[in-house]
Every structure is written in C-alpha cells, then in structure tokens.
Amino acid sequence: MKIFKVSVAVGNAILICDAIRYRKKTWLVPFWLEDYARGVKRPARIIGVDQGILEDAPPGYPFEFVLPEPLPRELLNHLAPIPPGTQYEVVEQPKIEVESHRAN
C-alpha cells in the first residue's frame, strides 16, 4: 500500500499528514501505531477525504497533495474524541497493516 503526503491546515498551522488509498477512497493517517516486533504499523485513525478536492502540490514541495480546507485539530489527535457533527468519515483503528520502515 502506497503512503503519500498531504499538506493539511489545522488552525494556524500547516501539517504534513500521511495518506493512503483504501477501499477506493483517500484516507488521511495522522498517527501510526508501530508493532516493532512484527515490523508493521497500523493507523490509529483514518479520516476520509474526497480525492476530488485534493489539489496537486507545486513541484519541489515535500508533499504530493494539498487539502484546501482546514481540518478540526481534534480529528488529527487519535486520543481525542471525534467532534460532534464532523463532516468527515472517521474510522478508529481500522484493520490495515503496512510494512514499517523504521529500524528496530
């Protein structure tokens, strides 16, 4: 599974967030849970975004896409509850694993 980078506005900050394609949709992955013993990682939470709203990043930037609308800070904090009335699809601890490239 390819992991790519998306620039996301959160409050006054611009963050670079991992993203994946899963079940024909683009999902932001703000935090990974590492299983060092197995050499894999799992998303703590994924946030669905419409691929059609992502904009291509300008050449030379450290991310491939830009999310043009800001996200609530709580969505990116995997320990915070999902804000009521959020317009995004959020899945807690989905059954997704990818190879971890961190050294043990």
C-alpha positions, 0 to 999 in steps of 0.5 A, spaced: 500 500 500 502 506 497 503 512 503 503 519 500 503 526 503 498 531 504 499 538 506 493 539 511 491 546 515 489 545 522 488 552 525 494 556 524 498 551 522 500 547 516 501 539 517 504 534 513 499 528 514 500 521 511 495 518 506 493 512 503 488 509 498 483 504 501 477 501 499 477 506 493 477 512 497 483 517 500 484 516 507 488 521 511 493 517 517 495 522 522 498 517 527 501 510 526 501 505 531 508 501 530 508 493 532 516 493 532 516 486 533 512 484 527 515 490 523 508 493 521 504 499 523 497 500 523 493 507 523 490 509 529 485 513 525 483 514 518 479 520 516 476 520 509 477 525 504 474 526 497 480 525 492 476 530 488 478 536 492 485 534 493 489 539 489 496 537 486 502 540 490 507 545 486 513 541 484 519 541 489 514 541 495 515 535 500 508 533 499 504 530 493 497 533 495 494 539 498 487 539 502 484 546 501 480 546 507 482 546 514 481 540 518 478 540 526 485 539 530 481 534 534 480 529 528 488 529 527 489 527 535 487 519 535 486 520 543 481 525 542 474 524 541 471 525 534 467 532 534 460 532 534 457 533 527 464 532 523 463 532 516 468 527 515 468 519 515 472 517 521 474 510 522 478 508 529 483 503 528 481 500 522 484 493 520 490 495 515 497 493 516 503 496 512 510 494 512 514 499 517 520 502 515 523 504 521 529 500 524 528 496 530 
